[in-house]
Amino acid sequence: MLQLTDLREILHYIPEFRDRVFVISIDGAVVASDNFGNLLLDIALLRSLRIRVAIVHGAGLQVRQLAARDGTRVSSSDGTGITDDGTLHLSITAANRVTHQILQGLADNDLRGAYGNAIVAHPAGILGGIDQQLTGKVERIDTQMLRALLDNDVVPVIPPLGMDGEGRTFRLNSDAVAVEIAHALSAVKLIYLSAHRPPRMNGKVLRHVTIDVAGNFLKKQKADIQPIEAISKLEQGVRASKGGVPRVHIIDGTVQEGLLSEVFSNDGVGTLIHANEYQSIRKAQKKDVRAVYQLIQRGIESDELLRRTRAEVERQIEDYFVFEVDKNPIACAALHVYHDDKKAEVASIYVDTRHENQGIGGKLIHYAEDYARDLGLNELFCLSTQAINYFVQKGGFRLATPDDLPAARRELYERSGRKSQVLLKRL
C-alpha cells in the first residue's frame, strides 16, 4: 500500500521531470514477461505527470524463439555481431511483432503510440577483419520526427532496426540505439529495463556509480561484473553519461513497480550511472604530474602539506584529481585507498591562493567522499595541522586518534613526526 512518505517523495520529483524526456529501453524478454502489463501502467502514470516518454525496444528473445521454431541458425540475436540475410529476416519479423505488442499495450492504457523510420543507419563494415554484413550503426536520428510525436502526446516506439538512403535495412543493437535516441532528445533519463538483475560486483549491486568508477570497473574488473548480460548496458550507460545524459538507470524490468521505485526514490532498486557532479573536477593524468607537483610544493612551503617528491607524485598520480579553470589545474587532492581496512585517506588538498574562498576545497572533499562510497569503503580519514576546524565544521569529520589509522598509514604517521590531528568520517 502506498505510504504518505512515498507520495511526498514522488511529489518532490515531479516539478523536476515535468515536460522532460525519459528514454525507456525495454528488452524483448521484458516485453514477453508477466510484468510487462504493469510496466505499461507505470508508463501511463509517467505520462499523466507530463513526463514525455520515448520507448526503444530489443527483440533478442523473439529472434531466438523464431529461429528455434523454424530450425534456423542465427548469426547474432542482439545486433552486436554478424547479421546474415537469414538473421536479418528473422530480426525484422521479430522486431515488428514486438513493436506491435508495445503499441497495442499503449492503446490498452489510453496512450497513443507510433512507429516511424526515425533511424538512418549505415553498415557497421569490417571490424577486426570480419565483415559484419547486415549489422548496422546509427548514422543519425530524425529528431524532428520524434519531437513532433512527443509534442502531440504520442509515445515514439523505436525498434532495433535502421535504414539507409537506398532503402536497405540493418540490424542494430537496442542498447546502443537507446543512447543515440537519448542524446538526440536531450533526455534527462535513460532507463534500461532488462530481464536480469542489475550489475553486481562481488555479489553486491552497483547502486550509484559515476562514469569514472563505472569506466574503471569495465577497464580493470570487467570479468568480475555479473550477470554478464549487464555489461552491455553498463558500457552503453557510460557512453550515454559522457554524452550528456544526466542519469542512466539499469533495473530488472521483470520486478513489479521497479520502474517507479527507481525513478521516484532516493535509493532506487537498480544501478544509477551519473556524470561527475563537479564538472570542473577530473581524475589526474600523467600529463598533470608537473601541475600537481607545483601545487603541492606551495602547500609544503606554507607547511600545510607533507613533503612529497616529484617521483612520489608521479608514482601515485592515479590517486589524484584536479580542479580546472579554463582547463588549467588550480587545485588538487588525492584519495589513497586502503582496501583491506575499507578506509581511504583524502590528502594533498591544496587550492591556488588566487582561487581561495570559492568553495573549491569543499568540492574536492565531496568528490573524494563520493568516490570512496562508490568503491564500497566505510570510512574516510585525513590528517591536518592547520585546517582542523574546517574539516570538523564544514566537512563533517570528527576528531580521532592515530589508533584509528590503518596499520600501514600509522607507521608513516609516526615516522613523519608532524603530530597532525587525525580526523575521521563514516561514509
KERO-617168 format. One record per residue (C-alpha): residue number from 0; residue in one letter; y, x, z. Coordinates in nm, 4 decimals. Layout:
    n  res         Y         X         Z
  NUM    A         Y         X         Z
...
This chain:
    n  res         Y         X         Z
    0    M    0.0000    0.0000    0.0000
    1    L    0.3486    0.1287   -0.0865
    2    Q    0.5308    0.2588    0.2192
    3    L    0.9063    0.2243    0.2746
    4    T    0.9337    0.6032    0.2813
    5    D    0.7593    0.6179   -0.0575
    6    L    1.0111    0.3722   -0.2017
    7    R    1.3040    0.5728   -0.0635
    8    E    1.1643    0.8891   -0.2211
    9    I    1.1302    0.7130   -0.5578
   10    L    1.4874    0.5814   -0.5380
   11    H    1.6052    0.9371   -0.4733
   12    Y    1.4765    1.0479   -0.8157
   13    I    1.5829    0.7508   -1.0303
   14    P    1.9512    0.8479   -1.0878
   15    E    1.8408    1.1989   -1.1877
   16    F    1.5970    1.0749   -1.4525
   17    R    1.7733    0.7662   -1.5874
   18    D    1.8189    0.7841   -1.9694
   19    R    1.6491    1.1246   -1.9777
   20    V    1.3346    1.2053   -2.1771
   21    F    0.9849    1.2662   -2.0425
   22    V    0.7277    1.4002   -2.2898
   23    I    0.3809    1.2966   -2.1752
   24    S    0.0889    1.4799   -2.3345
   25    I   -0.2397    1.2925   -2.2948
   26    D   -0.5776    1.4496   -2.3679
   27    G   -0.8166    1.2407   -2.5760
   28    A   -1.0600    1.2433   -2.2838
   29    V   -0.7944    1.0792   -2.0634
   30    V   -0.7402    0.8040   -2.3205
   31    A   -1.1154    0.7398   -2.3060
   32    S   -1.1225    0.7356   -1.9243
   33    D   -1.1245    0.4347   -1.6926
   34    N   -0.7801    0.5344   -1.5637
   35    F   -0.6046    0.5013   -1.8996
   36    G   -0.5033    0.1403   -1.8296
   37    N   -0.3405    0.2487   -1.5043
   38    L   -0.1506    0.5249   -1.6839
   39    L   -0.0070    0.2698   -1.9246
   40    L    0.1150    0.0670   -1.6275
   41    D    0.2760    0.3822   -1.4876
   42    I    0.4472    0.4456   -1.8210
   43    A    0.5692    0.0854   -1.8230
   44    L    0.7212    0.1476   -1.4797
   45    L    0.8961    0.4609   -1.6066
   46    R    1.0406    0.2626   -1.8943
   47    S    1.1581   -0.0122   -1.6568
   48    L    1.3553    0.2580   -1.4741
   49    R    1.5272    0.3518   -1.8023
   50    I    1.3322    0.6734   -1.8382
   51    R    1.2664    0.7478   -2.2035
   52    V    0.9082    0.8414   -2.2863
   53    A    0.7513    1.0146   -2.5872
   54    I    0.3716    1.0421   -2.5974
   55    V    0.1795    1.3286   -2.7549
   56    H   -0.1973    1.2927   -2.7576
   57    G   -0.5058    1.5007   -2.8233
   58    A   -0.8330    1.3924   -2.9801
   59    G   -1.0777    1.6713   -2.8989
   60    L   -1.3298    1.4456   -2.7247
   61    Q   -1.3187    1.1911   -3.0047
   62    V   -1.3695    1.4639   -3.2688
   63    R   -1.6789    1.5854   -3.0871
   64    Q   -1.8113    1.2313   -3.0479
   65    L   -1.7701    1.1591   -3.4205
   66    A   -1.9359    1.4878   -3.5082
   67    A   -2.2318    1.4104   -3.2811
   68    R   -2.2679    1.0621   -3.4317
   69    D   -2.2629    1.1923   -3.7888
   70    G   -2.4620    1.5063   -3.7144
   71    T   -2.1702    1.7157   -3.8417
   72    R   -2.0781    2.0641   -3.7250
   73    V   -1.7130    2.1107   -3.6294
   74    S   -1.5380    2.4438   -3.6697
   75    S   -1.2875    2.3630   -3.3921
   76    S   -1.2290    2.0428   -3.1985
   77    D   -0.8926    2.1235   -3.0370
   78    G   -0.6900    2.2777   -3.3194
   79    T   -0.6886    2.6315   -3.1806
   80    G   -0.9498    2.7809   -3.4143
   81    I   -1.0517    2.7464   -3.7772
   82    T   -1.0294    2.3955   -3.9231
   83    D   -1.2534    2.3474   -4.2274
   84    D   -1.2484    2.0459   -4.4611
   85    G   -1.5118    1.8510   -4.2679
   86    T   -1.3446    1.9111   -3.9333
   87    L   -1.0049    1.8061   -4.0692
   88    H   -1.1567    1.4800   -4.1981
   89    L   -1.3068    1.4066   -3.8548
   90    S   -0.9799    1.5058   -3.6842
   91    I   -0.7744    1.2641   -3.8942
   92    T   -1.0172    0.9788   -3.8231
   93    A   -1.0307    1.0564   -3.4509
   94    A   -0.6529    1.1027   -3.4163
   95    N   -0.5808    0.7750   -3.5969
   96    R   -0.8161    0.5892   -3.3648
   97    V   -0.6581    0.7387   -3.0526
   98    T   -0.3082    0.6650   -3.1843
   99    H   -0.4085    0.3019   -3.2472
  100    Q   -0.5613    0.2751   -2.8994
  101    I   -0.2386    0.4004   -2.7390
  102    L   -0.0207    0.1697   -2.9480
  103    Q   -0.2424   -0.1240   -2.8572
  104    G   -0.2237   -0.0293   -2.4889
  105    L    0.1554   -0.0108   -2.5039
  106    A    0.1691   -0.3554   -2.6655
  107    D   -0.0571   -0.4949   -2.3915
  108    N    0.2091   -0.3801   -2.1421
  109    D    0.5013   -0.5301   -2.3366
  110    L    0.6145   -0.1922   -2.4648
  111    R    0.6972   -0.1134   -2.8236
  112    G    0.5438    0.1993   -2.9743
  113    A    0.5467    0.3584   -3.3178
  114    Y    0.3827    0.6441   -3.5039
  115    G    0.5741    0.8353   -3.7701
  116    N    0.5190    1.1588   -3.9584
  117    A    0.7605    1.3473   -3.7331
  118    I    0.5908    1.6882   -3.7560
  119    V    0.6389    1.9198   -4.0505
  120    A    0.3731    2.1896   -4.0423
  121    H    0.2557    2.4868   -4.2417
  122    P   -0.0755    2.6760   -4.2447
  123    A   -0.1396    2.8981   -3.9443
  124    G   -0.2510    3.1557   -4.2015
  125    I   -0.4644    3.4618   -4.1376
  126    L   -0.4899    3.5572   -3.7719
  127    G   -0.6800    3.8667   -3.6685
  128    G   -0.8126    3.8993   -4.0199
  129    I   -0.9540    3.5448   -4.0196
  130    D   -0.8203    3.2643   -4.2395
  131    Q   -0.7541    2.9611   -4.0176
  132    Q   -0.7857    2.7363   -4.3252
  133    L   -0.6518    2.3878   -4.2377
  134    T   -0.5306    2.4708   -3.8894
  135    G   -0.1529    2.4365   -3.8860
  136    K    0.1524    2.5490   -3.6996
  137    V    0.4594    2.3376   -3.6284
  138    E    0.7447    2.4281   -3.8612
  139    R    0.9975    2.1712   -3.7441
  140    I    1.0281    1.8323   -3.5750
  141    D    1.2034    1.5320   -3.7269
  142    T    1.4209    1.4949   -3.4191
  143    Q    1.6427    1.2338   -3.5807
  144    M    1.3466    1.0010   -3.6312
  145    L    1.2221    1.0419   -3.2743
  146    R    1.5669    0.9905   -3.1236
  147    A    1.6177    0.6785   -3.3352
  148    L    1.2969    0.5358   -3.1901
  149    L    1.3963    0.6250   -2.8339
  150    D    1.7447    0.4785   -2.8845
  151    N    1.5817    0.1495   -2.9809
  152    D    1.3485    0.1389   -2.6779
  153    V    1.0463    0.2391   -2.8838
  154    V    0.7905    0.4874   -2.7475
  155    P    0.7065    0.7502   -3.0142
  156    V    0.3352    0.8284   -3.0313
  157    I    0.2634    1.1699   -3.1840
  158    P   -0.0911    1.2772   -3.2835
  159    P   -0.2042    1.6403   -3.3242
  160    L   -0.1505    1.6371   -3.6999
  161    G    0.1250    1.7737   -3.9207
  162    M    0.2120    1.7556   -4.2889
  163    D    0.3818    1.9943   -4.5253
  164    G    0.6201    1.9216   -4.8130
  165    E    0.3294    1.8851   -5.0559
  166    G    0.1533    1.6108   -4.8612
  167    R   -0.1181    1.8311   -4.7116
  168    T   -0.2322    1.7533   -4.3569
  169    F   -0.3054    2.0195   -4.0945
  170    R   -0.4831    2.0035   -3.7601
  171    L   -0.2629    2.1048   -3.4663
  172    N   -0.3214    2.1756   -3.1002
  173    S   -0.1746    1.8926   -2.8916
  174    D   -0.0738    2.1208   -2.6025
  175    A    0.1407    2.3273   -2.8406
  176    V    0.2768    2.0167   -3.0168
  177    A    0.3944    1.8776   -2.6821
  178    V    0.6045    2.1912   -2.6239
  179    E    0.7775    2.1542   -2.9608
  180    I    0.8466    1.7845   -2.9014
  181    A    0.9851    1.8579   -2.5528
  182    H    1.2176    2.1237   -2.6924
  183    A    1.3324    1.9010   -2.9802
  184    L    1.4140    1.6100   -2.7484
  185    S    1.5659    1.8242   -2.4702
  186    A    1.3138    1.6698   -2.2319
  187    V    1.3660    1.7141   -1.8584
  188    K    0.9912    1.6965   -1.8014
  189    L    0.6790    1.7833   -1.9950
  190    I    0.3756    1.6280   -1.8292
  191    Y    0.0229    1.7287   -1.9272
  192    L   -0.2405    1.4681   -1.8385
  193    S   -0.5769    1.6391   -1.8610
  194    A   -0.9307    1.5266   -1.7834
  195    H   -0.9868    1.8142   -1.5427
  196    R   -0.8405    1.9478   -1.2223
  197    P   -0.5062    2.1324   -1.2243
  198    P   -0.5124    2.5145   -1.2472
  199    R   -0.6597    2.6906   -0.9434
  200    M   -0.6690    3.0480   -0.8227
  201    N   -0.9451    3.1392   -0.5774
  202    G   -1.0149    2.7697   -0.5220
  203    K   -0.6531    2.6876   -0.4374
  204    V   -0.4402    2.4634   -0.6590
  205    L   -0.1339    2.6342   -0.8022
  206    R    0.1242    2.3855   -0.6734
  207    H    0.4666    2.5341   -0.7512
  208    V    0.4893    2.8399   -0.9737
  209    T    0.7826    2.9994   -1.1506
  210    I    0.7387    3.1142   -1.5082
  211    D    0.7396    3.4742   -1.3799
  212    V    0.4485    3.4094   -1.1436
  213    A    0.2536    3.1978   -1.3929
  214    G    0.3046    3.4606   -1.6608
  215    N    0.1844    3.7296   -1.4228
  216    F   -0.1315    3.5323   -1.3460
  217    L   -0.2016    3.4825   -1.7167
  218    K   -0.1451    3.8507   -1.7865
  219    K   -0.3317    4.0079   -1.4967
  220    Q   -0.5637    3.7438   -1.3459
  221    K   -0.6471    3.5130   -1.6350
  222    A   -1.0202    3.5399   -1.5651
  223    D   -0.9622    3.4021   -1.2134
  224    I   -0.7921    3.0809   -1.3317
  225    Q   -1.0135    2.7740   -1.3031
  226    P   -1.1033    2.5496   -1.4737
  227    I   -1.0942    2.7429   -1.7990
  228    E   -0.9651    2.4315   -1.9797
  229    A   -0.6430    2.4545   -1.7777
  230    I   -0.5456    2.7922   -1.9204
  231    S   -0.4094    2.6481   -2.2464
  232    K   -0.1791    2.4101   -2.0589
  233    L   -0.0649    2.6861   -1.8249
  234    E    0.0169    2.9091   -2.1234
  235    Q    0.1989    2.6338   -2.3091
  236    G    0.3749    2.5272   -1.9886
  237    V    0.5192    2.8769   -1.9506
  238    R    0.6320    2.8671   -2.3137
  239    A    0.7990    2.5293   -2.2594
  240    S    0.9810    2.6522   -1.9490
  241    K    1.1028    2.9656   -2.1234
  242    G    1.2370    2.7408   -2.3983
  243    G    1.4466    2.5363   -2.1567
  244    V    1.2270    2.2528   -2.0266
  245    P    1.3239    2.2382   -1.6555
  246    R    0.9905    2.1102   -1.5229
  247    V    0.6354    2.1194   -1.6597
  248    H    0.3578    1.9351   -1.4763
  249    I   -0.0182    1.9679   -1.5173
  250    I   -0.2151    1.6893   -1.3480
  251    D   -0.5554    1.5267   -1.3602
  252    G   -0.4951    1.2167   -1.5707
  253    T   -0.8146    1.0523   -1.4505
  254    V   -0.6776    1.0175   -1.0952
  255    Q   -0.5231    0.6794   -1.0155
  256    E   -0.1455    0.6918   -0.9532
  257    G   -0.1460    1.0661   -1.0223
  258    L    0.1405    1.0400   -1.2710
  259    L    0.3753    0.8558   -1.0341
  260    S    0.2769    1.0719   -0.7373
  261    E    0.3636    1.3838   -0.9340
  262    V    0.6938    1.2556   -1.0721
  263    F    0.8298    1.0790   -0.7640
  264    S    0.7357    1.3041   -0.4744
  265    N    0.8317    1.6461   -0.3486
  266    D    0.4734    1.7637   -0.3016
  267    G    0.3066    1.6168   -0.6111
  268    V   -0.0655    1.6246   -0.6851
  269    G   -0.0849    1.8827   -0.9621
  270    T    0.0764    2.2044   -1.0814
  271    L    0.4516    2.2366   -1.1343
  272    I    0.5836    2.5168   -1.3550
  273    H    0.9558    2.5724   -1.3408
  274    A    1.2102    2.8198   -1.4666
  275    N    1.3780    3.0653   -1.2356
  276    E    1.6197    2.8561   -1.0325
  277    Y    1.8511    3.1538   -1.0050
  278    Q    1.9291    3.2138   -1.3690
  279    S    2.1103    3.5419   -1.3086
  280    I    1.8098    3.6919   -1.1293
  281    R    1.5198    3.8524   -1.3112
  282    K    1.2375    4.0925   -1.2427
  283    A    1.3379    4.4547   -1.2839
  284    Q    1.2032    4.6575   -1.5745
  285    K    1.1620    5.0281   -1.6370
  286    K    1.4967    5.0333   -1.8136
  287    D    1.6602    4.9245   -1.4851
  288    V    1.5476    5.2245   -1.2787
  289    R    1.8786    5.4047   -1.3187
  290    A    2.0899    5.0987   -1.2285
  291    V    1.8721    5.0066   -0.9292
  292    Y    1.8741    5.3636   -0.8003
  293    Q    2.2546    5.3817   -0.8246
  294    L    2.2917    5.0550   -0.6313
  295    I    2.0561    5.1786   -0.3612
  296    Q    2.2444    5.5092   -0.3387
  297    R    2.5621    5.3208   -0.2499
  298    G    2.3736    5.1368    0.0232
  299    I    2.2383    5.4667    0.1550
  300    E    2.5880    5.6181    0.1644
  301    S    2.7093    5.3293    0.3804
  302    D    2.3959    5.3633    0.5979
  303    E    2.2853    5.0098    0.5072
  304    L    1.9643    5.1169    0.3327
  305    L    1.6852    5.3620    0.3986
  306    R    1.6953    5.6678    0.1739
  307    R    1.4823    5.6407   -0.1401
  308    T    1.4367    5.8912   -0.4191
  309    R    1.4631    5.8003   -0.7839
  310    A    1.0916    5.8766   -0.8186
  311    E    1.0123    5.6242   -0.5442
  312    V    1.2249    5.3587   -0.7128
  313    E    1.0586    5.4288   -1.0469
  314    R    0.7126    5.4100   -0.8932
  315    Q    0.7864    5.0724   -0.7315
  316    I    1.0151    4.9234   -0.9964
  317    E    0.7830    4.6206   -1.0418
  318    D    0.8675    4.5203   -0.6824
  319    Y    1.2407    4.4990   -0.7591
  320    F    1.4547    4.2233   -0.9039
  321    V    1.8167    4.2377   -1.0107
  322    F    2.1149    4.0042   -1.0240
  323    E    2.3046    4.0302   -1.3511
  324    V    2.6611    3.9581   -1.4542
  325    D    2.7105    3.9808   -1.8306
  326    K    2.3665    4.1465   -1.8494
  327    N    2.4719    4.4223   -1.6096
  328    P    2.2791    4.4587   -1.2806
  329    I    2.5302    4.4272   -0.9967
  330    A    2.2841    4.3630   -0.7123
  331    C    1.9217    4.4327   -0.6345
  332    A    1.6442    4.3634   -0.3865
  333    A    1.2740    4.4301   -0.3584
  334    L    0.9690    4.2409   -0.2366
  335    H    0.6919    4.4684   -0.1079
  336    V    0.3704    4.2717   -0.0638
  337    Y    0.1004    4.3326    0.1971
  338    H   -0.1742    4.1077    0.0644
  339    D   -0.4263    4.1769    0.3416
  340    D   -0.1748    4.0656    0.6036
  341    K   -0.0395    3.7731    0.3958
  342    K    0.3080    3.9184    0.4512
  343    A    0.5869    4.0619    0.2392
  344    E    0.8948    4.2682    0.3110
  345    V    1.2262    4.1854    0.1486
  346    A    1.4023    4.5206    0.1226
  347    S    1.6677    4.7253   -0.0563
  348    I    1.9109    4.4336   -0.0693
  349    Y    2.2422    4.5592   -0.1982
  350    V    2.5351    4.3897   -0.3720
  351    D    2.8032    4.5896   -0.5506
  352    T    3.1193    4.5796   -0.3357
  353    R    3.3144    4.4283   -0.6276
  354    H    3.0891    4.1217   -0.6087
  355    E    3.0637    4.0741   -0.2333
  356    N    3.1199    3.7383   -0.0587
  357    Q    2.9913    3.5368   -0.3547
  358    G    2.6574    3.4327   -0.2036
  359    I    2.4623    3.6761   -0.4207
  360    G    2.2753    3.8309   -0.1293
  361    G    2.1608    3.4878   -0.0171
  362    K    2.0346    3.4066   -0.3658
  363    L    1.8350    3.7289   -0.3719
  364    I    1.6753    3.6420   -0.0381
  365    H    1.5917    3.2880   -0.1505
  366    Y    1.4425    3.4226   -0.4710
  367    A    1.2234    3.6598   -0.2705
  368    E    1.1207    3.3718   -0.0447
  369    D    1.0190    3.1502   -0.3359
  370    Y    0.8291    3.4341   -0.4977
  371    A    0.6429    3.5082   -0.1733
  372    R    0.5471    3.1410   -0.1399
  373    D    0.4219    3.1366   -0.4973
  374    L    0.1960    3.4297   -0.4072
  375    G    0.0490    3.2301   -0.1182
  376    L    0.1937    3.4534    0.1549
  377    N    0.2585    3.3292    0.5088
  378    E    0.5435    3.5455    0.6398
  379    L    0.8468    3.7326    0.5171
  380    F    0.9966    4.0170    0.7175
  381    C    1.2876    4.2551    0.6834
  382    L    1.4398    4.5488    0.8700
  383    S    1.8129    4.5682    0.9325
  384    T    2.0647    4.7815    1.1181
  385    Q    2.3917    4.6129    1.0154
  386    A    2.3125    4.2635    0.8864
  387    I    2.1056    4.1237    1.1728
  388    N    2.3310    3.8228    1.2346
  389    Y    2.3371    3.7426    0.8637
  390    F    1.9580    3.7267    0.8408
  391    V    1.9347    3.5123    1.1535
  392    Q    2.2248    3.2738    1.0893
  393    K    2.2142    3.2499    0.7090
  394    G    1.8581    3.3437    0.6234
  395    G    1.6668    3.1584    0.8931
  396    F    1.4937    3.4710    1.0245
  397    R    1.4148    3.5287    1.3916
  398    L    1.4167    3.8474    1.5957
  399    A    1.0775    4.0162    1.6116
  400    T    0.9264    4.3479    1.7176
  401    P    0.7554    4.6376    1.5381
  402    D    0.4244    4.4881    1.6556
  403    D    0.4811    4.2075    1.4042
  404    L    0.4760    4.4520    1.1119
  405    P    0.1640    4.5259    0.9056
  406    A   -0.0018    4.8439    1.0311
  407    A    0.0927    5.0462    0.7224
  408    R    0.4559    4.9385    0.7456
  409    R    0.4744    5.0025    1.1201
  410    E    0.3709    5.3624    1.0652
  411    L    0.6576    5.4118    0.8194
  412    Y    0.8940    5.2358    1.0593
  413    E    0.8126    5.4714    1.3439
  414    R    0.8422    5.7784    1.1214
  415    S    1.1883    5.6790    0.9961
  416    G    1.3438    5.6897    1.3455
  417    R    1.6141    5.4387    1.2399
  418    K    1.5110    5.1857    1.5077
  419    S    1.6011    4.8987    1.2754
  420    Q    1.5747    4.5446    1.4050
  421    V    1.2615    4.3662    1.2791
  422    L    1.3242    4.0115    1.1581
  423    L    1.0564    3.7594    1.0672
  424    K    1.0419    3.4272    0.8842
  425    R    0.7488    3.1904    0.8445
  426    L    0.7044    3.0532    0.4929
